[in-house]
Each structure stands twice: as structure tokens, then as C-alpha cells.
Amino acid sequence: MSEIAENNAIETPEVPQTSGSQSVISDNSIKAENESFKETSEDAQEVVLEIPKKPASAYVTISIFCCMIAFGGFLSGWDTGTIGGFLAHPDYLRRFGQHHHDGKHYFSNVRTGLIVSIFNIGGLIGCLVLGDLANRIGRKMALVAVTIIFMIGLIIQIASIDKWYQYFIGRIIGGVGVGAISIFSPMLLSEVSPKHLRGTLGSMYQLMVTAGIFLGDCTNYGTKNYDNSVQWRVPLGLSFAWCLFMIAAMFFVPESPRYLVEVGKIEEAKRSIATSNKVSMDDPAVQAEVDLISSGVEAERLAGNASWAELFSTKGKNIQRLFMCCMLQCLQQLTGCNYFFYYGTIVFQAVGMSDSYQTAIVFGIVNFASTFVALYVVDRFGRRKCLMWGAAAMVCCYVVYASVGVSRLYPEGLKHKDITSKGAGNCMIVFSCFFIFSFACTWAPICWVVVSESFPLRVKPKGMALANGCNWFWNFLISFFTPFITGAINFCYGYVFMGCMVFAYFYVFFFVPEMKGLTLEEVNELWEEGVLPWKSPEWVPSSRRGADVEMDAFQKDDKPLFKKMFGRK
């Protein structure tokens, strides 16, 4: 009995120990399994919700569609490329120019400025008056409507006989249409492009602008030998044909999924997202994207209709976004790109190339070819780096270009412009082309991309209207006053633009955040969280952010100025 009792005494404590031990192990195992299952579920959900990237060949269809949407830029570029040649056509000069007492026809600086630059005033009016049209009838139909307005302007110009003010009115109306196109084309591009290709496909707009300029220059060269209205009416007639192509293309491209959700066409929104990302409409990621857009649209609907006053509000950082976009569009013109296209002809003449049509084609080729580089760099290196590199490169070009022009091009001084240095002229031509390359692959396309992706959907048309309006306004100022300014200070004008580019470099660093690889909803979150622009490249959206991420690190920076700019990240 004693042995049994002893055995029981020994065994008794073992039971609870073993039982307790088993209970603890069992609870820990269950908890670990639950956590593992939860993490696996979250990972699986994240994978499902993220629309997968595909090989480049899978995006051929959406790339073609984006070319069609961006074709609105071709209409603008075609006008830019042809109008400069018109002014040199004898028939055009005879019909719309002034004449001296001896009967010789000419264009005064004022009339030249008005005929060329009034198109930009029309563009400004189009931005401000028609900017909200996309919210009322959709992006595609808005593009159709404003293209028709441009066609009306073309008809008035083609029908002009010998009254310059009739042609003037036609250019204003045409400018209204193209100004509105400059809002709706980048807007639709940003909303139908896959997020990882938004920079590349958004740059298609500028690529089409440069293509229009180049082909317009070539058309002028082809018609220069005629001695009647064929010289200028044929290019205008071709522009009419391009408009018909633009209208037809809009019936094939997908509509903005954000607009479709806003008007309750959910199935069409799914189809649009599926087409853009080359996935099935039944893919869970498509539904997740629609849900994300719907939640944003619903929040905006509950807040009521957006007013102009809301655009100037600090709520949601709207005023900061507006100021940044307006400043970028102003600085795009203050790069001096139009100054180069205007004044570069003088340099070519100094080295023996007196045919202004050939000069325009040379610049057009460089401009068009360089824009292809932008299609790669904008999503490879990001918006901020490209804008800063571009500004720095243009500063270097201006230093050489302006300095050589002031001190070396005319060895005997400005009073003897018939005596020129061919070596200095060749140097300036090289740096003119370097400048155009630097501009075409950075500031030319990226400003349109940044503006199209910065504003929340609620105020997007109004914000883009004001920002793009700034571009048209400065385009007018520079193209109108450049003949007067260059006549007064000659190549020193280049130093003015150089100073603007120095300012642009610092402005981009301190005020322009990086938006590469983010959805438009994540861009909105980036702004609302108050992330410092120079820390934005490392910022991660909340949907992909770990628990250990400290937001204060993105919102504050106590480093000295030089370390912010040049210290290692």
C-alpha cells in the first residue's frame, strides 16, 4: 500500500504538470497558427488586390489607345509648326501683311506677335471656360466637343481672303479648342494608364506635340515653292483631317473609370480598368480598384459640389497643389524653349544656313527624337530627378550659349552683324541642340504628367484648367515680347532664362513630391499626410506600409539645408 501510495504521490504531481504543459503548448500552437493564417490571408489579400504587372508586350493595346488620346497634342504641335512658316510665305504675306510706301509687304512685330500669340490667349480662355466640361459629359465626349471648336476656327482661317482680323478671330477660336484639349488629353491619359506606366504613357501627349511640330515644319517645306494660297491652305486643310481622325479615335478608346464610377456605370468602369491593365473583368483586383475609386467618389459626393473657393482652400492641401502645378507650368515656358525656336534661326543664318525652313526642321528632328528618351526616364528615374537634372543641364547650355553669343558671335560688334564667327555659330548650334534635348526629355513632358496626377478628382478639372492656363498665358507673353526683348538686349536674354532655371532646380527640390508608381488615390494620400517633398521617394502608402514605419520621419526634417539637398538619403 505504501508503495502504491508512493507511486501515486509521484504520479499525481506529474499529471497536472504534463497536462499544464500540454495546455500551454496547445494554446501557443493555436495562437501561432492563427497569426500565421492571418498573415497568410493578409499577404494573399494584398497579392489579390494588387493588379499584377505584365510584360511590356501585354500593354500594346493600351499604348495604342493612349497614342489616340494624346493625338490632341499633335493638333497643338501642328499649329505651332505651321504658323511660323506661314509668316514667310509670299502669298500669306501679301494677303494679311502690311505694306510700305513702295508697295513691299511686311509683318510688323505687333502684327506678327498678335497672329502667332493670340492662339495662346485662346488656349487660356479654353482652359478657364471649358475646363469643367469633362465632369459634365465625360472625358471622351469633352475631347470630341473641343476638337469641333478647333475645327470651326480652322474653317474661319481657311475661308480668310485678305482680312487679317478674320484670320485673327479664327486663331482665337482654334486656340480655345486646343487649350481645352491640353486639359482633357493629359487628364484622360492619367486616368486610364496603369499606375506603373502613367509617366510613360502620360508623356505621349508631349511626344505628339513634338511630332506635330516636326511634320508641320516638313509640310511648310513641301509647300514653300507654290506661289498661291496652297502654301498655307493645304497645311490648314490637313489640320482639319487630323481633327476628323481625333474625333473617330475617341469612339475606340476607354473612358475614364473614375468618371464612369462617378456617374454610376460600374460595369463600364470595370471594363475600362480591365482593358487598361490587360486583365479579366472578373479579376478580384479590378473589383478592388473599383471599390477604392467608389469610396473616394462617395466621400466627395457627401462633401457636396466642389466650388472654385475649395480649390484655394488648405483642406486636403488643395492650394499647395494648385500653386505647385501653376508654378511648374510657368517655369516650363520660362525654360526659354520658345525663345530658342524663335532666335535659333539667327544663329543658323550666321553660319550660312539661310533657309529658315531647314532650320525649323533641324530643331524639329532633335525635339521629336529627344522626347522618346522621356518615355523611358520619367518612370525609370521619377519626376523629381528628371526635372532637377533637366534644369541643371539647361543652365549649363545657357551659360555657353548666351556667353558665346554676347562675346564671340559678332567679332566687330552688333553694329556689324554681317560679320560673324562661324566657329562661335557652330558652338551655339551644338548647345542649342543640347538645350532642346534637355528640355524635350524632362520639362516638356513631365510638367503635363505632374499636373494631371496631382489634384484630387473632386477639383481636378478646375485645378488643371488654372495650371494649364498659366502655361498658355506665359506662352503668349514670351512669344509676343521676345522680338522686342531680343532687339533690346540680344543674346543677354539667355541669362534671364538661365536664372529662371536655377530657381526651378531649387523649387522642384523643396516643393515637388515624387509620384512615381503610385495610384491617383495614393497620390492624394501622399499630399494629405504632409510628406516632405525631398522625402517622398521613400514614402510608402498606408495599404503597403508596415507597422514599424514612423510617419514623423517623413513629415519633419531638422537637418541643415545643405545636408537636405546633398546628404545621402
C-alpha positions as CSV (number, residue, x, y, z in Angstrom):
1,M,0.0,0.0,0.0
2,S,2.8,2.3,0.9
3,E,4.4,1.6,-2.4
4,I,1.2,2.3,-4.2
5,A,0.7,5.5,-2.2
6,E,4.3,6.5,-3.0
7,N,3.7,5.8,-6.7
8,N,0.5,7.8,-6.6
9,A,2.3,10.5,-4.8
10,I,4.9,10.5,-7.5
11,E,2.5,10.2,-10.4
12,T,-0.1,12.7,-9.1
13,P,2.1,15.8,-9.5
14,E,3.2,14.6,-12.9
15,V,-0.3,14.6,-14.3
16,P,-1.0,18.3,-13.8
17,Q,2.5,19.2,-14.9
18,T,2.1,17.2,-18.0
19,S,-1.4,18.4,-18.5
20,G,-0.5,22.0,-17.9
21,S,2.5,21.7,-20.2
22,Q,0.3,20.3,-22.9
23,S,-2.2,23.1,-22.4
24,V,0.4,25.8,-22.8
25,I,1.9,24.2,-25.9
26,S,-1.6,23.8,-27.3
27,D,-2.6,27.4,-26.7
28,N,0.7,28.7,-28.2
29,S,0.4,26.5,-31.2
30,I,-3.1,27.6,-31.8
31,K,-2.1,31.3,-31.5
32,A,0.8,30.8,-33.8
33,E,-1.3,29.1,-36.3
34,N,-3.9,31.8,-36.1
35,E,-1.3,34.5,-36.6
36,S,0.3,32.6,-39.4
37,F,-3.1,32.1,-41.0
38,K,-3.9,35.8,-40.6
39,E,-0.6,36.9,-42.1
40,T,-1.0,34.5,-44.9
41,S,-4.5,35.8,-45.5
42,E,-3.3,39.4,-45.5
43,D,-0.5,38.5,-47.8
44,A,-2.9,36.7,-50.1
45,Q,-5.3,39.6,-50.0
46,E,-2.6,42.0,-50.8
47,V,-1.5,39.9,-53.8
48,V,-5.1,39.7,-55.0
49,L,-5.7,43.4,-54.5
50,E,-2.6,44.4,-56.4
51,I,-3.1,44.4,-60.2
52,P,-0.2,42.3,-61.5
53,K,2.4,43.8,-63.8
54,K,2.8,42.1,-67.1
55,P,5.4,42.0,-69.8
56,A,5.6,45.1,-72.0
57,S,4.0,43.3,-74.9
58,A,0.8,43.0,-72.9
59,Y,0.4,46.7,-72.9
60,V,0.5,47.3,-76.6
61,T,-3.3,47.8,-76.8
62,I,-3.5,50.4,-74.1
63,S,-0.4,52.1,-75.5
64,I,-2.1,52.5,-78.9
65,F,-5.2,53.9,-77.1
66,C,-3.0,56.4,-75.3
67,C,-1.5,57.5,-78.6
68,M,-5.0,58.2,-79.8
69,I,-5.9,60.1,-76.7
70,A,-2.6,62.0,-76.9
71,F,-3.2,62.9,-80.5
72,G,-4.8,66.1,-79.2
73,G,-1.2,67.2,-78.6
74,F,-0.5,66.6,-82.3
75,L,-3.1,69.3,-83.2
76,S,-1.4,71.8,-81.0
77,G,2.1,70.9,-82.3
78,W,0.9,71.1,-85.9
79,D,-0.3,74.6,-85.4
80,T,3.0,75.6,-83.8
81,G,5.0,74.0,-86.6
82,T,3.0,75.6,-89.4
83,I,2.3,79.1,-88.3
84,G,5.9,80.2,-88.2
85,G,6.3,79.1,-91.9
86,F,3.1,80.9,-92.9
87,L,4.6,84.2,-92.0
88,A,7.4,83.6,-94.5
89,H,5.1,82.5,-97.4
90,P,4.8,85.3,-100.0
91,D,1.1,84.7,-100.6
92,Y,0.3,84.8,-96.9
93,L,2.3,87.9,-96.5
94,R,0.6,89.6,-99.5
95,R,-2.9,88.8,-98.1
96,F,-2.5,89.5,-94.4
97,G,0.6,91.7,-94.1
98,Q,1.2,95.4,-94.2
99,H,3.0,97.3,-96.9
100,H,5.5,100.1,-97.2
101,H,5.1,103.2,-99.4
102,D,7.0,101.4,-102.1
103,G,4.4,98.6,-102.1
104,K,6.7,96.0,-100.4
105,H,4.8,93.8,-97.9
106,Y,5.9,93.1,-94.4
107,F,4.7,92.0,-90.9
108,S,5.3,94.4,-88.1
109,N,6.4,93.0,-84.7
110,V,3.0,93.8,-83.3
111,R,1.0,92.1,-86.0
112,T,3.4,89.1,-86.0
113,G,3.0,88.8,-82.3
114,L,-0.8,89.0,-82.5
115,I,-1.2,86.5,-85.2
116,V,1.2,84.0,-83.6
117,S,0.4,84.6,-80.0
118,I,-3.3,85.2,-80.0
119,F,-3.7,81.4,-80.3
120,N,-2.2,81.2,-76.8
121,I,-4.8,83.6,-75.4
122,G,-7.5,81.4,-77.0
123,G,-5.9,78.5,-75.2
124,L,-6.1,80.4,-71.9
125,I,-9.8,81.1,-72.5
126,G,-10.4,77.5,-73.4
127,C,-8.8,76.3,-70.1
128,L,-10.8,78.7,-67.9
129,V,-14.2,78.5,-69.7
130,L,-14.3,74.8,-70.7
131,G,-12.3,73.2,-68.0
132,D,-15.2,71.6,-66.2
133,L,-16.8,70.1,-69.4
134,A,-15.1,66.8,-68.7
135,N,-17.1,66.4,-65.4
136,R,-20.4,67.0,-67.2
137,I,-20.2,64.9,-70.4
138,G,-17.2,62.7,-69.8
139,R,-13.5,62.9,-70.9
140,K,-14.0,61.4,-74.3
141,M,-17.0,63.4,-75.3
142,A,-15.4,66.6,-74.0
143,L,-12.4,65.9,-76.3
144,V,-14.8,65.5,-79.2
145,A,-16.6,68.7,-78.4
146,V,-13.5,70.9,-78.1
147,T,-12.0,69.3,-81.3
148,I,-15.1,70.5,-83.1
149,I,-14.5,74.0,-81.7
150,F,-10.9,73.9,-83.1
151,M,-12.3,72.8,-86.5
152,I,-14.6,75.9,-86.5
153,G,-11.6,78.0,-86.0
154,L,-9.8,76.3,-88.9
155,I,-12.8,76.9,-91.2
156,I,-12.7,80.6,-90.5
157,Q,-8.9,80.7,-91.2
158,I,-9.2,78.7,-94.4
159,A,-12.0,81.0,-95.6
160,S,-10.0,84.2,-95.0
161,I,-9.3,86.1,-98.2
162,D,-7.4,89.3,-97.3
163,K,-8.6,90.4,-93.9
164,W,-6.0,89.7,-91.3
165,Y,-8.6,90.2,-88.5
166,Q,-10.7,87.4,-89.8
167,Y,-7.7,85.1,-89.7
168,F,-7.0,86.5,-86.2
169,I,-10.5,85.6,-85.0
170,G,-10.2,82.1,-86.4
171,R,-6.9,81.6,-84.4
172,I,-8.6,82.7,-81.2
173,I,-11.4,80.2,-81.7
174,G,-8.9,77.5,-82.7
175,G,-6.9,78.3,-79.6
176,V,-10.0,77.9,-77.4
177,G,-10.4,74.3,-78.6
178,V,-6.7,73.4,-78.3
179,G,-6.5,75.0,-74.8
180,A,-9.3,72.7,-73.6
181,I,-7.6,69.7,-75.3
182,S,-4.5,70.4,-73.2
183,I,-6.6,69.7,-70.1
184,F,-8.6,66.7,-71.3
185,S,-6.0,64.7,-73.1
186,P,-3.5,64.6,-70.2
187,M,-6.4,64.0,-67.8
188,L,-7.7,61.0,-69.6
189,L,-4.2,59.7,-70.1
190,S,-3.5,59.8,-66.4
191,E,-6.8,58.1,-65.5
192,V,-6.7,55.1,-68.0
193,S,-2.9,54.4,-67.8
194,P,-1.7,51.5,-65.5
195,K,0.0,53.2,-62.5
196,H,3.5,51.9,-63.2
197,L,3.2,53.3,-66.8
198,R,1.4,56.5,-66.1
199,G,4.5,58.6,-66.5
200,T,5.5,57.0,-69.8
201,L,2.0,57.0,-71.3
202,G,1.3,60.5,-69.9
203,S,4.4,61.7,-71.8
204,M,2.7,60.6,-75.1
205,Y,1.0,64.0,-75.1
206,Q,4.2,65.9,-75.4
207,L,5.5,63.3,-77.9
208,M,2.5,64.0,-80.1
209,V,3.2,67.8,-79.7
210,T,6.7,67.4,-81.0
211,A,5.5,65.1,-83.8
212,G,3.0,67.7,-84.9
213,I,5.7,70.4,-84.8
214,F,8.1,68.3,-86.9
215,L,5.6,67.2,-89.5
216,G,4.2,70.8,-89.7
217,D,7.7,72.1,-90.4
218,C,8.1,69.4,-93.1
219,T,4.7,70.4,-94.7
220,N,5.8,74.0,-94.8
221,Y,9.0,73.0,-96.6
222,G,7.0,71.0,-99.1
223,T,4.6,73.8,-100.0
224,K,7.1,76.7,-100.0
225,N,7.6,76.6,-103.8
226,Y,4.0,77.3,-104.6
227,D,3.1,80.9,-105.3
228,N,-0.6,80.9,-104.3
229,S,-2.7,80.0,-101.3
230,V,-1.7,76.4,-101.5
231,Q,1.3,77.5,-99.4
232,W,-0.9,77.9,-96.3
233,R,-4.3,76.5,-97.0
234,V,-3.0,72.9,-97.6
235,P,-1.5,72.7,-94.1
236,L,-4.7,74.1,-92.6
237,G,-6.7,71.6,-94.6
238,L,-4.5,68.7,-93.3
239,S,-5.1,70.0,-89.8
240,F,-8.8,69.6,-90.5
241,A,-8.2,66.0,-91.5
242,W,-6.2,65.4,-88.2
243,C,-9.3,66.6,-86.3
244,L,-11.5,64.1,-88.0
245,F,-9.0,61.3,-87.0
246,M,-9.1,62.6,-83.4
247,I,-12.9,62.5,-83.2
248,A,-13.0,59.0,-84.7
249,A,-10.4,57.7,-82.3
250,M,-12.4,58.8,-79.3
251,F,-15.0,56.1,-80.1
252,F,-12.4,53.4,-79.6
253,V,-10.5,54.4,-76.5
254,P,-11.7,53.5,-73.0
255,E,-13.4,56.2,-70.9
256,S,-12.0,57.3,-67.5
257,P,-13.0,54.7,-64.9
258,R,-13.2,57.5,-62.3
259,Y,-15.8,59.4,-64.4
260,L,-17.7,56.1,-65.0
261,V,-17.9,55.4,-61.3
262,E,-19.0,58.9,-60.6
263,V,-22.0,58.6,-63.0
264,G,-22.9,55.1,-61.7
265,K,-21.6,53.0,-64.7
266,I,-19.8,50.4,-62.6
267,E,-19.6,47.7,-65.2
268,E,-18.2,50.0,-67.8
269,A,-15.6,51.2,-65.2
270,K,-14.6,47.6,-64.6
271,R,-14.3,47.1,-68.4
272,S,-12.1,50.2,-68.6
273,I,-9.8,49.1,-65.8
274,A,-9.6,45.6,-67.3
275,T,-8.7,46.9,-70.7
276,S,-6.0,49.2,-69.4
277,N,-4.3,46.6,-67.2
278,K,-4.9,43.6,-69.6
279,V,-6.8,41.5,-67.0
280,S,-10.2,40.0,-66.9
281,M,-13.2,42.0,-65.7
282,D,-13.8,39.2,-63.1
283,D,-10.3,39.6,-61.6
284,P,-10.7,40.5,-57.9
285,A,-8.1,43.2,-58.3
286,V,-10.4,45.0,-60.8
287,Q,-13.2,45.0,-58.2
288,A,-10.8,46.2,-55.5
289,E,-9.8,49.1,-57.8
290,V,-13.4,50.0,-58.4
291,D,-14.1,49.8,-54.7
292,L,-11.2,52.2,-54.0
293,I,-12.4,54.7,-56.6
294,S,-16.0,54.3,-55.4
295,S,-15.1,55.1,-51.8
296,G,-13.3,58.3,-52.9
297,V,-16.2,59.3,-55.2
298,E,-18.7,58.7,-52.4
299,A,-16.6,60.8,-49.9
300,E,-16.5,63.6,-52.4
301,R,-20.3,63.3,-53.1
302,L,-21.0,63.6,-49.4
303,A,-19.0,66.8,-49.2
304,G,-21.1,68.4,-51.9
305,N,-20.3,70.0,-55.2
306,A,-16.8,71.4,-55.5
307,S,-16.5,75.2,-55.8
308,W,-13.7,77.4,-57.1
309,A,-13.2,78.5,-53.5
310,E,-12.5,75.0,-52.4
311,L,-9.6,74.9,-54.9
312,F,-8.0,77.7,-52.9
313,S,-8.6,76.0,-49.6
314,T,-5.8,74.5,-47.4
315,K,-8.1,71.5,-46.8
316,G,-6.6,68.5,-48.5
317,K,-3.6,70.7,-49.4
318,N,-5.6,71.9,-52.5
319,I,-4.0,75.4,-52.6
320,Q,-0.5,73.9,-52.2
321,R,-1.1,71.5,-55.1
322,L,-2.6,74.4,-57.3
323,F,0.4,76.7,-56.6
324,M,2.9,73.9,-57.4
325,C,1.2,73.0,-60.7
326,C,0.8,76.6,-61.7
327,M,4.5,77.3,-60.9
328,L,5.6,74.2,-62.9
329,Q,3.7,75.3,-66.0
330,C,5.0,78.8,-65.7
331,L,8.6,77.5,-65.4
332,Q,8.1,75.2,-68.4
333,Q,7.7,78.3,-70.5
334,L,10.4,80.2,-68.6
335,T,12.9,77.5,-69.7
336,G,13.0,79.6,-72.9
337,C,12.1,76.8,-75.2
338,N,10.1,79.2,-77.5
339,Y,13.0,81.7,-77.4
340,F,15.2,79.0,-78.8
341,F,12.8,78.1,-81.6
342,Y,12.4,81.8,-82.4
343,Y,16.0,83.1,-82.1
344,G,17.8,79.9,-83.2
345,T,17.2,80.9,-86.9
346,I,19.5,83.9,-86.5
347,V,22.3,81.6,-85.3
348,F,21.9,79.3,-88.3
349,Q,22.0,82.3,-90.6
350,A,25.3,83.3,-89.1
351,V,26.9,80.0,-90.2
352,G,25.5,80.1,-93.7
353,M,22.2,78.2,-93.3
354,S,19.8,80.9,-94.5
355,D,16.8,78.7,-95.3
356,S,14.6,79.2,-92.2
357,Y,12.5,76.1,-93.3
358,Q,15.6,73.9,-93.0
359,T,16.4,75.4,-89.6
360,A,13.0,74.6,-88.3
361,I,13.3,71.0,-89.5
362,V,16.6,70.6,-87.7
363,F,15.2,71.7,-84.4
364,G,12.0,69.7,-85.0
365,I,14.0,66.5,-85.5
366,V,16.0,67.0,-82.3
367,N,12.9,67.9,-80.4
368,F,10.9,64.9,-81.6
369,A,13.7,62.3,-81.2
370,S,14.6,63.5,-77.7
371,T,11.0,63.1,-76.5
372,F,11.4,59.3,-76.9
373,V,14.0,59.4,-74.2
374,A,11.4,60.9,-71.9
375,L,9.2,57.8,-72.3
376,Y,11.9,55.8,-70.6
377,V,13.3,58.2,-67.9
378,V,10.1,59.5,-66.4
379,D,9.1,56.2,-64.9
380,R,12.7,54.9,-64.5
381,F,14.1,57.8,-62.5
382,G,11.0,59.6,-61.3
383,R,9.6,63.1,-61.8
384,R,11.8,65.0,-59.3
385,K,15.1,63.7,-60.5
386,C,14.3,64.3,-64.2
387,L,13.1,67.8,-63.5
388,M,16.2,68.7,-61.5
389,W,18.6,67.1,-63.9
390,G,16.8,68.9,-66.8
391,A,17.0,72.3,-65.1
392,A,20.7,71.8,-64.3
393,A,21.5,70.7,-67.9
394,M,19.7,73.7,-69.3
395,V,21.6,76.1,-67.0
396,C,24.8,74.7,-68.5
397,C,23.6,75.1,-72.0
398,Y,22.5,78.8,-71.4
399,V,25.9,79.7,-69.8
400,V,27.7,78.6,-73.0
401,Y,25.0,79.7,-75.5
402,A,24.5,83.2,-74.1
403,S,28.2,83.9,-73.3
404,V,29.3,82.9,-76.8
405,G,26.5,84.9,-78.4
406,V,27.3,88.0,-76.4
407,S,31.1,87.9,-76.7
408,R,32.1,85.8,-79.8
409,L,29.4,85.6,-82.5
410,Y,29.8,89.1,-83.8
411,P,33.6,89.9,-83.6
412,E,33.1,93.5,-84.9
413,G,30.1,94.2,-82.6
414,L,26.4,94.4,-83.0
415,K,26.7,97.2,-85.5
416,H,28.3,94.8,-87.9
417,K,26.1,91.8,-87.8
418,D,27.0,90.9,-91.3
419,I,30.5,89.8,-90.0
420,T,30.1,86.7,-87.9
421,S,32.3,84.0,-86.4
422,K,31.5,80.6,-87.9
423,G,33.2,78.8,-85.0
424,A,31.1,80.6,-82.5
425,G,28.0,80.0,-84.5
426,N,28.7,76.2,-84.7
427,C,29.3,76.2,-80.9
428,M,25.9,77.8,-80.3
429,I,24.1,75.5,-82.7
430,V,25.5,72.5,-80.8
431,F,24.4,73.9,-77.4
432,S,21.0,74.8,-78.9
433,C,20.5,71.2,-79.8
434,F,21.8,70.1,-76.3
435,F,19.2,72.5,-74.8
436,I,16.4,71.1,-76.9
437,F,17.4,67.6,-75.9
438,S,17.5,68.5,-72.2
439,F,14.1,70.2,-72.4
440,A,12.4,67.6,-74.5
441,C,13.2,64.7,-72.3
442,T,12.5,66.4,-69.0
443,W,10.5,69.6,-68.6
444,A,8.5,69.3,-71.8
445,P,6.5,66.2,-71.0
446,I,6.9,65.8,-67.2
447,C,5.1,69.1,-66.3
448,W,2.0,67.8,-68.1
449,V,2.3,64.4,-66.2
450,V,2.7,66.0,-62.8
451,V,-0.3,68.4,-63.3
452,S,-2.5,65.5,-64.5
453,E,-1.8,63.4,-61.4
454,S,-1.6,65.9,-58.6
455,F,-5.2,67.0,-58.0
456,P,-8.0,65.0,-56.2
457,L,-10.8,64.0,-58.5
458,R,-13.1,66.5,-56.9
459,V,-11.3,69.6,-58.1
460,K,-9.2,68.1,-60.8
461,P,-10.8,69.8,-63.9
462,K,-10.7,73.2,-62.2
463,G,-7.1,72.8,-60.9
464,M,-5.8,71.6,-64.3
465,A,-7.7,74.5,-66.0
466,L,-5.8,77.1,-63.9
467,A,-2.4,75.4,-64.1
468,N,-2.6,74.8,-67.9
469,G,-4.0,78.3,-68.3
470,C,-0.7,79.6,-66.7
471,N,1.2,77.7,-69.4
472,W,-0.8,79.3,-72.2
473,F,-0.5,82.8,-70.6
474,W,3.3,82.6,-70.3
475,N,3.5,81.1,-73.8
476,F,1.7,84.2,-75.0
477,L,3.9,86.6,-73.1
478,I,7.2,85.1,-74.3
479,S,6.2,84.6,-77.9
480,F,4.7,88.1,-78.1
481,F,7.5,90.0,-76.4
482,T,10.6,88.0,-77.5
483,P,11.1,90.0,-80.7
484,F,11.1,93.3,-78.7
485,I,13.3,91.9,-75.9
486,T,15.9,90.3,-78.2
487,G,16.0,93.5,-80.2
488,A,16.9,95.4,-77.0
489,I,19.3,93.0,-75.1
490,N,20.2,90.5,-77.8
491,F,21.7,87.2,-76.5
492,C,21.7,88.5,-72.9
493,Y,18.1,87.3,-72.9
494,G,19.6,83.8,-72.4
495,Y,20.9,84.9,-68.9
496,V,17.3,85.7,-67.9
497,F,16.2,82.1,-68.7
498,M,19.3,80.7,-67.0
499,G,18.3,82.5,-63.8
500,C,14.8,81.0,-64.1
501,M,16.3,77.5,-64.4
502,V,18.4,78.0,-61.3
503,F,15.3,78.9,-59.4
504,A,13.4,75.9,-61.0
505,Y,16.0,73.5,-59.6
506,F,15.6,74.6,-56.0
507,Y,11.8,74.9,-56.4
508,V,11.5,71.3,-57.6
509,F,13.7,70.1,-54.7
510,F,11.7,71.8,-52.0
511,F,8.1,71.7,-53.4
512,V,7.5,68.9,-55.9
513,P,6.9,65.4,-54.4
514,E,7.7,62.2,-56.1
515,M,4.6,60.4,-57.5
516,K,6.2,57.6,-59.5
517,G,4.5,54.2,-59.1
518,L,1.5,55.5,-57.1
519,T,-2.2,55.2,-57.9
520,L,-4.0,58.6,-58.1
521,E,-5.7,57.7,-54.8
522,E,-2.2,57.1,-53.2
523,V,-1.0,60.5,-54.6
524,N,-3.9,62.1,-52.8
525,E,-2.9,60.3,-49.6
526,L,0.7,61.5,-50.0
527,W,-0.4,65.1,-50.1
528,E,-2.9,64.8,-47.2
529,E,-0.2,63.2,-44.9
530,G,2.0,66.2,-45.4
531,V,5.1,64.3,-46.6
532,L,8.1,66.5,-47.2
533,P,8.9,66.5,-51.0
534,W,12.5,65.5,-50.6
535,K,11.5,62.5,-48.5
536,S,8.6,61.5,-50.8
537,P,10.6,59.0,-52.9
538,E,10.9,56.7,-49.8
539,W,7.3,57.2,-48.7
540,V,5.0,54.1,-48.7
541,P,1.2,54.2,-48.9
542,S,-0.8,53.0,-45.9
543,S,-2.1,50.0,-47.8
544,R,1.5,48.7,-48.2
545,R,3.1,50.2,-45.0
546,G,4.4,48.1,-42.2
547,A,3.6,48.8,-38.5
548,D,7.1,49.9,-37.8
549,V,7.0,52.9,-40.2
550,E,7.2,56.3,-38.4
551,M,5.3,59.0,-40.2
552,D,7.2,61.7,-38.3
553,A,10.3,60.8,-40.2
554,F,8.5,61.8,-43.5
555,Q,6.9,65.0,-42.1
556,K,9.8,66.6,-40.3
557,D,13.5,67.2,-41.1
558,D,15.9,69.0,-38.8
559,K,18.9,68.6,-41.0
560,P,20.8,71.7,-42.2
561,L,19.9,72.9,-45.7
562,F,23.0,71.6,-47.4
563,K,22.5,68.2,-45.9
564,K,18.9,68.1,-47.0
565,M,20.0,68.8,-50.6
566,F,23.3,66.9,-50.9
567,G,23.3,64.4,-48.0
568,R,22.8,60.8,-48.5
569,K,19.2,59.5,-48.2
